[in-house]
Amino acid sequence: MFVTLKQLNMYNLKRFLTIFLLLNLFINLSTSADEGMWLPMFIKRLNQTDMQKMGLQLTAEEIYSVNNSSMKDAIVNFGNFCTGEVISKEGLVLTNHHCGFDAIQYHSSVQNDYLTNGFWAMTRADEKPTPGLSVTFLVRMEDVTQKVLEVLTPGMTVEGREDAIDKAIGALEKKAVDSTHYHAEVKSFFEGNEYYLFVYETFLDIRLVGAPPSSIGKFGGDTDNWMWPRHTGDFSMFRIYTDSLGKPSEYSKGNIPYLPKHHLPVSIKGVEKNDFSMVMGYPGGTERYMSAEGVNMTLEQSNPTRVRLREKRLSIMKEDMDANPEVRIKYASKYASISNYYKYFIGQNQGLKRLKVVARKREEEQKFQQWVNADDERIGMYGDVLKNFEGIYKDYRKVNKPYIYLEEAAFGTEILSLAYKFKPYYAILDTTTNAKIINYIRSDMKAKSEEYFKDFNVTTDKKIFAALMTMYYNDIPKPLQPSIFREVEKKYKGDFSKYAEYIYSKSIFASKEKMDAFLLKPTIKELDKDPAYRFMKLMLADFKKTIGTAYIDVHNRLDKNNNIYLQGVLEMRQGQKLYPDANFTMRLTYGSVQDCVPGDAIYYNYFTTLEGIIMKEDSTNEEFIVPKKLKELYLKKDYGKYADKKGHMPICFISTNDITGGNSGSPVINGKGQLIGVAFDGNWEAMSGDIIFEPSLQRCISVDIRYVLFLIDKFAGAGHLVNEMTLVE
């Protein structure tokens, strides 16, 4: 499944280290029709002609309009980590099963195991409010590049440039929303060479409506993840609710279903090879203009380190989940998220090696250097850019691995992650005695605590802590380790299992009872003596002292060099169609339904059917269990109007659309603007796609909308949900 963008809010790197972002880049020097994540406001100028030649029957105005209803009004940022689409006049939203997984898990228990059994609301009263879940619509976007960059002056430092840009952005965002309930965001594109303003409307009352059992929604599990052929019914359904005036509102019994400006009609005609397809959604992040040195570091250091650490976490979780049904439910979503990235990093490295991406990047850079060397003025501006990358990444490697251990090992433990979330409260408790303020932060801390302990198993996290800290201790040079490790050496002879016993027996962050007692009267004295909080605090202080300055410096140098490099590339390619790299803003990609030849003597058809599910069935393997009712429907061939022309039940299909993480749940739409599928994955052969697009290999894997409708109607008996959609043949 595609990686979602749910991020741990563990550290404010802008204040602590720097924002640890993936480089916002774009692809190599040649683009094909299927490559590109295009900003909707430029479709008419850049893409409409090409799209119409491929089969688009809509105008650019019907796709993106500020003044009239358009397709963009049916697309939502789902939960700030996925995409969804409105598919009825009553606010019904479709997304992936793995995007709705947290919500499904939230409502599940051993008694009501919706993860295993699925969930279907047969009436509106059965729809389940999901605290913390939101959906966001794009209202409009605007190019504000000139307004942002005009505040810059020659000779500005990186820090001065950042401060000036931040102030300009803040003023633009404030002016854009004025006194409305909208919110605005200005984002950087092409490494700070362009800026765009986005105005959004967010709805907060989102209710779970339906989800298939995991045996369907996650069929194939980790084995099939990122693979084709695929047979996964990766979808779930929600509904947006508003107040009586149609405005965003927190949950209330009196709220009503959302009346959308536009909803996607649903096609049951099916797909054929070469059919036009477009995807509209929120791709999260690509690195397609990362330098060869950057790719090398990813290949040799970053990905292998993350794989080792995640492999250890997963093995401990899996052991405890298999042994206890309650732990299985608590950790189902966490395990899926960690596992998804784990396999992604493995696949990405294989793709980078197989496609010789480092060598291809060096060829691109050589062409850039030749262009630079042809003009004295360009030599003065860009002559040292590529050479600078070498020095920057040489220094970056020194701090990269310790940072990954901080992120993946230290904050890969739940106890330290929660302790960090309490850090802002420490500062407030240290500076105020105001009862109202203290009561407010107590309430906020309690909310975080309740969410945390609902899905926390102390034994599991204690094992993970001991294992990851042992790896940290063994793999990172002592001068770069937290000084508290010396205490573990002295008091526990370097045995982190014994040290874990001490921390987890004493810390308020390992016990709901102790936490509840603390929250009755929270004090900094209590936090200071808490072993988990102390460990977290010392670890961050030591990291800042030993690596922080170097880490900030290398990122500042890299940001500056990337900015200049992209400026040069934009100048070199002036007049060509360019798309910015993904950064979780709305994009449209277009391509076609296609088969794939990923290797010698290997051919992949463009679709799968229910026959494939039956062929994969294995009752001894939880990843390939087929629900009894699905088998019965198969044996009877009871597919209704959802079968294809040959009487088969279609499951998934592949297309050449350019997508990445964050596109999970995105609608796949035909040339008439009708929904034909829901995107949920990329293919194993093109796992390097976030760094370099490979047209012959890159495929978007989507669940066929006919399978979705079949499951809702025939399998779940929830035909009332299908009835509220606009079906077209």
SEVO-907659 format. One line per 10 residues: number of its first residue (from 1); their letters; for each residue x, y, z of C-alpha. Coordinates in steps of 0.25 Angstrom, whole numbers, plus 5000, padded with zeros to 4 digits. Last residue first. Layout:
% SEVO-907659
NUM) a) X,Y,Z  ...
This chain:
% SEVO-907659
729) evltmenvlh) 4908,5011,4929  4906,5022,4940  4904,5021,4954  4901,5033,4963  4903,5029,4977  4891,5028,4987  4887,5015,4983  4901,5009,4985  4900,5012,5000  4886,5006,5001
719) gagafkdilf) 4892,4994,4995  4898,4990,5008  4897,4975,5007  4911,4974,5011  4915,4964,5000  4906,4967,4989  4904,4982,4990  4916,4988,4997  4926,4977,4992  4920,4978,4977
709) lvyridvsic) 4921,4993,4978  4936,4992,4982  4939,4982,4972  4932,4990,4961  4941,5002,4965  4953,4994,4961  4964,4995,4972  4976,5002,4967  4991,5000,4965  4998,5011,4958
699) rqlspefiid) 5009,5006,4949  5024,5011,4947  5032,5001,4938  5033,5006,4924  5031,5020,4928  5043,5020,4939  5041,5032,4948  5053,5035,4956  5054,5038,4971  5040,5035,4976
689) gsmaewngdf) 5039,5024,4965  5051,5016,4972  5040,5006,4975  5037,5003,4961  5038,4988,4960  5031,4987,4973  5018,4993,4967  5011,5005,4973  4999,5005,4982  4985,5010,4986
679) avgilqgkgn) 4978,5017,4975  4963,5016,4975  4955,5012,4962  4946,5016,4951  4940,5029,4955  4934,5038,4944  4940,5051,4939  4937,5047,4925  4952,5044,4921  4952,5033,4932
669) ivpsgsnggt) 4955,5036,4947  4964,5029,4957  4960,5035,4970  4971,5036,4981  4971,5027,4993  4986,5027,4995  4991,5038,4987  4998,5042,5000  5010,5033,4996  5013,5034,4981
659) idntsifcip) 5006,5036,4967  5009,5036,4953  4998,5030,4945  5002,5018,4936  4991,5009,4939  4988,4996,4946  4975,4989,4950  4969,4982,4962  4957,4973,4965  4949,4970,4953
649) mhgkkdaykg) 4938,4959,4955  4937,4951,4942  4925,4950,4933  4932,4952,4920  4927,4966,4918  4931,4970,4933  4923,4967,4945  4917,4978,4953  4903,4977,4949  4900,4965,4958
639) ydkklylekl) 4913,4957,4962  4906,4944,4967  4916,4935,4960  4910,4924,4969  4923,4919,4973  4929,4933,4974  4917,4938,4983  4919,4926,4992  4934,4929,4992  4932,4943,4996
629) kkpvifeent) 4922,4938,5007  4933,4929,5013  4943,4940,5014  4956,4937,5007  4968,4935,5016  4981,4939,5009  4989,4948,5019  4984,4940,5031  4991,4928,5025  4986,4914,5028
619) sdekmiigel) 4973,4916,5020  4981,4919,5008  4974,4925,4996  4983,4930,4985  4975,4923,4974  4962,4927,4980  4967,4942,4980  4972,4940,4965  4958,4935,4961  4952,4948,4966
609) ttfynyyiad) 4959,4956,4955  4972,4963,4952  4975,4974,4941  4986,4980,4933  4992,4967,4929  5006,4966,4934  5017,4959,4925  5031,4954,4929  5040,4948,4918  5051,4958,4922
599) gpvcdqvsgy) 5046,4968,4931  5035,4978,4936  5026,4976,4923  5014,4984,4928  4999,4985,4924  4993,4998,4922  4981,5007,4926  4985,5021,4922  4992,5033,4927  4989,5046,4934
589) tlrmtfnadp) 4993,5053,4947  4986,5064,4955  4992,5070,4967  4986,5076,4980  4997,5079,4990  5004,5069,4998  5018,5073,4994  5020,5066,4981  5031,5071,4972  5028,5083,4963
579) ylkqgqrmel) 5024,5081,4948  5031,5086,4936  5027,5088,4922  5038,5095,4914  5040,5109,4911  5052,5111,4920  5059,5098,4922  5073,5103,4925  5067,5115,4934  5059,5105,4942
569) vgqlyinnnk) 5071,5096,4943  5079,5107,4948  5069,5112,4959  5068,5098,4963  5083,5097,4966  5083,5110,4973  5072,5106,4982  5078,5092,4984  5091,5099,4988  5084,5108,4998
559) dlrnhvdiya) 5076,5097,5004  5088,5087,5005  5097,5098,5012  5086,5100,5022  5084,5086,5024  5098,5083,5026  5099,5095,5036  5087,5090,5044  5093,5076,5046  5106,5081,5049
549) tgitkkfdal) 5100,5090,5060  5091,5078,5065  5102,5067,5065  5109,5067,5079  5101,5078,5087  5088,5076,5080  5088,5061,5082  5093,5062,5096  5081,5071,5099  5071,5062,5092
539) mlkmfryapd) 5076,5050,5099  5076,5057,5113  5061,5061,5111  5057,5048,5106  5064,5040,5117  5059,5050,5128  5045,5048,5123  5046,5033,5123  5052,5033,5137  5042,5043,5143
529) kdlekitpkl) 5049,5051,5153  5049,5064,5145  5034,5061,5141  5030,5061,5156  5037,5073,5159  5031,5080,5147  5017,5078,5153  5004,5073,5149  4994,5071,5160  4982,5062,5157
519) lfadmkeksa) 4990,5059,5144  5001,5052,5152  4990,5042,5158  4985,5039,5144  4999,5037,5139  5002,5027,5150  4989,5019,5147  4991,5019,5132  5005,5014,5134  5017,5014,5125
509) fisksyiyea) 5018,5029,5123  5017,5031,5138  5031,5024,5139  5036,5015,5150  5034,5001,5146  5036,5004,5131  5049,5011,5134  5055,5001,5143  5051,4989,5135  5057,4996,5122
499) yksfdgkykk) 5070,4998,5129  5070,4983,5132  5067,4980,5117  5077,4991,5113  5089,4983,5119  5101,4992,5118  5107,4988,5131  5094,4992,5138  5099,5004,5147  5111,5008,5140
489) everfispql) 5108,5004,5126  5094,5009,5127  5099,5022,5133  5109,5024,5121  5097,5022,5112  5091,5035,5118  5102,5042,5111  5094,5041,5098  5103,5034,5087  5111,5042,5077
479) pkpidnyymt) 5125,5041,5084  5121,5026,5086  5121,5023,5072  5107,5018,5067  5104,5004,5064  5105,4996,5078  5098,5006,5087  5087,5010,5077  5085,4995,5074  5084,4993,5090
469) mlaafikkdt) 5074,5004,5090  5066,4998,5080  5065,4985,5087  5062,4990,5101  5052,5000,5096  5045,4990,5087  5044,4980,5099  5038,4991,5108  5028,4995,5097  5023,4981,5096
459) tvnfdkfyee) 5021,4979,5111  5015,4992,5113  5004,4990,5103  4998,5003,5098  4986,5005,5089  4976,5012,5098  4988,5017,5107  4992,5027,5096  4979,5033,5093  4976,5035,5107
449) skakmdsriy) 4989,5041,5110  4988,5051,5099  4974,5055,5104  4979,5056,5118  4991,5065,5114  4981,5075,5107  4972,5075,5120  4984,5078,5129  4989,5088,5119  4975,5096,5121
439) niikantttd) 4975,5094,5136  4989,5099,5137  4985,5111,5128  4972,5114,5137  4980,5112,5150  4991,5122,5146  5003,5118,5153  5012,5120,5141  5026,5119,5136  5031,5105,5139
429) liayypkfky) 5017,5099,5137  5018,5105,5123  5032,5100,5120  5028,5086,5124  5015,5086,5116  5023,5088,5103  5031,5075,5107  5019,5066,5109  5019,5062,5094  5033,5057,5097
419) alslietgfa) 5029,5048,5108  5019,5042,5099  5030,5039,5088  5039,5034,5099  5029,5023,5104  5025,5019,5090  5038,5015,5085  5042,5018,5071  5045,5031,5076  5059,5026,5081
409) aeelyiypkn) 5061,5016,5070  5055,5022,5057  5057,5037,5060  5069,5037,5069  5075,5026,5061  5072,5033,5048  5079,5045,5053  5092,5037,5057  5092,5032,5043  5091,5045,5036
399) vkrydkyige) 5101,5053,5044  5114,5048,5038  5107,5045,5025  5103,5060,5023  5118,5064,5024  5121,5056,5011  5108,5060,5006  5111,5075,5006  5125,5073,5001  5120,5066,4988
389) fnklvdgymg) 5108,5074,4986  5117,5087,4986  5124,5081,4974  5111,5080,4967  5108,5095,4970  5122,5101,4967  5119,5107,4953  5105,5111,4956  5105,5126,4957  5119,5130,4952
379) ireddanvwq) 5119,5119,4942  5106,5124,4937  5112,5137,4934  5124,5131,4927  5115,5123,4918  5117,5109,4912  5122,5104,4925  5108,5104,4931  5101,5096,4919  5113,5086,4920
369) qfkqeeerkr) 5110,5085,4935  5096,5082,4934  5099,5071,4924  5108,5065,4934  5098,5066,4944  5088,5058,4936  5099,5047,4933  5102,5047,4948  5087,5045,4951  5087,5033,4942
359) avvklrklgq) 5099,5027,4948  5093,5028,4962  5080,5022,4957  5086,5009,4952  5072,5004,4949  5075,4991,4957  5082,4998,4968  5072,5009,4971  5060,4999,4969  5066,4989,4980
349) nqgifykyyn) 5068,5001,4989  5054,5006,4987  5048,4992,4989  5055,4990,5003  5051,5005,5007  5037,5002,5003  5036,4989,5011  5040,4996,5024  5031,5007,5020  5019,4998,5019
339) sisayksayk) 5023,4990,5031  5023,5002,5041  5009,5007,5036  5003,4993,5037  5009,4990,5051  5004,5003,5056  4990,5000,5051  4989,4986,5056  4996,4990,5070  4984,4991,5079
329) irvepnadmd) 4976,4980,5071  4987,4970,5072  4990,4974,5086  4976,4970,5090  4976,4957,5082  4989,4952,5089  5000,4943,5085  5001,4947,5070  5001,4962,5074  5012,4959,5084
319) ekmislrker) 5021,4952,5073  5017,4962,5062  5021,4974,5071  5035,4969,5074  5038,4965,5059  5033,4978,5055  5042,4987,5064  5054,4979,5059  5051,4980,5045  5048,4995,5046
309) lrvrtpnsqe) 5062,4997,5052  5069,4989,5041  5061,4995,5030  5064,5009,5035  5079,5007,5034  5079,5001,5021  5070,5012,5015  5079,5024,5020  5093,5018,5018  5097,5012,5004
299) ltmnvgeasm) 5085,5015,4996  5080,5028,5002  5094,5033,5003  5097,5030,4988  5084,5036,4984  5088,5049,4991  5102,5049,4984  5095,5047,4970  5087,5059,4973  5072,5059,4977
289) yretggpygm) 5064,5064,4965  5053,5054,4967  5051,5054,4982  5036,5052,4983  5026,5056,4994  5012,5054,4998  5003,5053,4986  4990,5059,4989  4979,5055,4979  4974,5055,4965
279) vmsfdnkevg) 4977,5043,4957  4975,5042,4942  4972,5031,4933  4970,5029,4918  4967,5015,4913  4978,5008,4906  4974,4995,4911  4960,4994,4915  4953,4999,4928  4939,4996,4933
269) kisvplhhkp) 4925,5001,4929  4921,5002,4944  4924,5017,4944  4922,5025,4957  4918,5040,4957  4928,5048,4965  4922,5058,4974  4922,5074,4973  4918,5085,4981  4916,5076,4992
259) lypingksye) 4904,5075,5002  4910,5070,5015  4901,5061,5024  4894,5068,5035  4899,5071,5050  4889,5071,5061  4896,5060,5068  4908,5068,5069  4922,5066,5065  4931,5078,5062
249) spkglsdtyi) 4925,5087,5052  4929,5092,5037  4918,5100,5031  4905,5094,5024  4896,5103,5031  4890,5092,5040  4904,5089,5044  4913,5079,5036  4915,5064,5034  4924,5057,5024
239) rfmsfdgthr) 4922,5042,5022  4932,5031,5022  4935,5019,5013  4946,5009,5013  4955,5003,5001  4966,4994,4998  4959,4981,4992  4972,4975,4990  4975,4965,4978  4988,4969,4973
229) pwmwndtdgg) 4997,4964,4961  5005,4972,4964  5013,4975,4977  5015,4987,4986  5009,4979,4998  5006,4965,4993  5014,4958,5004  5011,4969,5014  4996,4966,5014  4991,4958,5002
219) fkgissppag) 4976,4962,5005  4977,4975,5013  4963,4981,5010  4958,4967,5007  4963,4959,5019  4963,4972,5026  4948,4971,5027  4941,4982,5018  4939,4996,5023  4927,5004,5024
209) vlridlftey) 4921,5017,5029  4931,5023,5038  4928,5037,5042  4935,5051,5039  4931,5063,5047  4943,5072,5046  4941,5079,5032  4953,5087,5027  4952,5098,5016  4965,5102,5009
199) vflyyengef) 4972,5113,5002  4985,5110,4996  4996,5120,4992  5008,5117,4983  5023,5119,4984  5034,5118,4973  5049,5117,4974  5049,5112,4988  5054,5098,4984  5045,5096,4972
189) fskveahyht) 5032,5099,4980  5030,5106,4993  5017,5105,5000  5007,5116,5005  4996,5112,5014  4982,5117,5016  4971,5114,5026  4956,5116,5023  4946,5121,5034  4946,5135,5028
179) sdvakkelag) 4951,5147,5035  4963,5150,5026  4966,5137,5019  4976,5141,5008  4981,5153,5016  4986,5144,5028  4993,5135,5018  4999,5146,5010  5004,5153,5023  5010,5139,5029
169) iakdiaderg) 5017,5136,5015  5024,5150,5015  5028,5148,5030  5033,5134,5027  5041,5138,5014  5048,5149,5022  5052,5139,5033  5057,5129,5023  5065,5138,5015  5071,5143,5028
159) evtmgptlve) 5075,5129,5033  5081,5125,5019  5089,5138,5020  5085,5150,5011  5095,5155,5001  5086,5160,4991  5072,5164,4996  5059,5156,4998  5045,5162,5000  5042,5162,4986
149) lvkqtvdemr) 5043,5147,4986  5029,5145,4994  5021,5154,4986  5027,5150,4973  5024,5135,4975  5010,5137,4980  5003,5128,4969  4989,5125,4974  4981,5113,4979  4966,5112,4982
139) vlftvslgpt) 4956,5105,4991  4963,5092,4993  4955,5083,5002  4959,5077,5015  4955,5065,5022  4956,5062,5037  4958,5051,5047  4962,5055,5061  4950,5048,5068  4943,5038,5059
129) pkedartmaw) 4928,5038,5059  4922,5025,5055  4910,5023,5045  4899,5014,5052  4889,5026,5053  4891,5028,5038  4885,5014,5036  4891,5001,5031  4905,5005,5035  4915,4994,5031
119) fgntlydnqv) 4927,4989,5038  4937,4978,5035  4939,4965,5042  4954,4965,5045  4957,4980,5047  4943,4982,5052  4945,4974,5064  4934,4977,5073  4936,4969,5085  4951,4969,5084
109) sshyqiadfg) 4950,4984,5081  4949,4992,5069  4945,5007,5068  4959,5012,5068  4964,5001,5059  4954,5005,5048  4958,5019,5049  4973,5016,5049  4970,5007,5037  4963,5018,5029
99) chhntlvlge) 4975,5021,5020  4978,5006,5019  4964,5003,5015  4966,5013,5004  4957,5025,5001  4942,5028,4998  4934,5039,5004  4919,5040,5005  4915,5055,5006  4900,5053,5003
89) ksivegtcfn) 4900,5057,4988  4909,5045,4986  4923,5040,4982  4932,5050,4990  4947,5046,4988  4958,5043,4997  4973,5046,4999  4983,5042,5009  4991,5047,5021  4985,5060,5026
79) gfnviadkms) 4972,5053,5030  4967,5051,5016  4971,5063,5007  4958,5063,4999  4954,5063,4984  4940,5066,4980  4942,5081,4979  4954,5078,4970  4944,5072,4959  4938,5086,4957
69) snnvsyieea) 4926,5095,4962  4928,5109,4957  4936,5121,4962  4950,5115,4966  4950,5105,4955  4958,5092,4953  4954,5080,4945  4942,5086,4938  4950,5098,4935  4961,5090,4928
59) tlqlgmkqmd) 4950,5085,4919  4945,5070,4919  4946,5059,4909  4960,5054,4912  4964,5043,4903  4979,5043,4900  4978,5055,4890  4970,5062,4900  4980,5060,4911  4991,5066,4902
49) tqnlrkifmp) 4983,5078,4898  4979,5081,4913  4993,5079,4919  5001,5092,4920  4992,5104,4919  4978,5098,4922  4984,5089,4933  4991,5101,4940  4982,5103,4952  4981,5088,4954
39) lwmgedasts) 4996,5087,4958  5002,5075,4951  5009,5063,4956  5017,5058,4944  5020,5046,4936  5009,5040,4927  5012,5048,4915  5027,5047,4916  5037,5056,4922  5052,5058,4919
29) lniflnlllf) 5062,5065,4928  5060,5056,4941  5049,5057,4951  5045,5068,4961  5050,5072,4975  5045,5075,4989  5056,5069,4997  5050,5061,5008  5048,5069,5020  5055,5069,5034
19) itlfrklnym) 5051,5083,5038  5063,5089,5045  5070,5084,5058  5062,5089,5070  5053,5101,5067  5050,5097,5053  5051,5083,5057  5039,5083,5066  5040,5069,5071  5031,5057,5072
9) nlqkltvfm) 5019,5061,5064  5019,5047,5058  5015,5048,5043  5003,5042,5036  5007,5044,5022  5002,5031,5016  5011,5021,5009  5004,5014,4998  5000,5000,5000
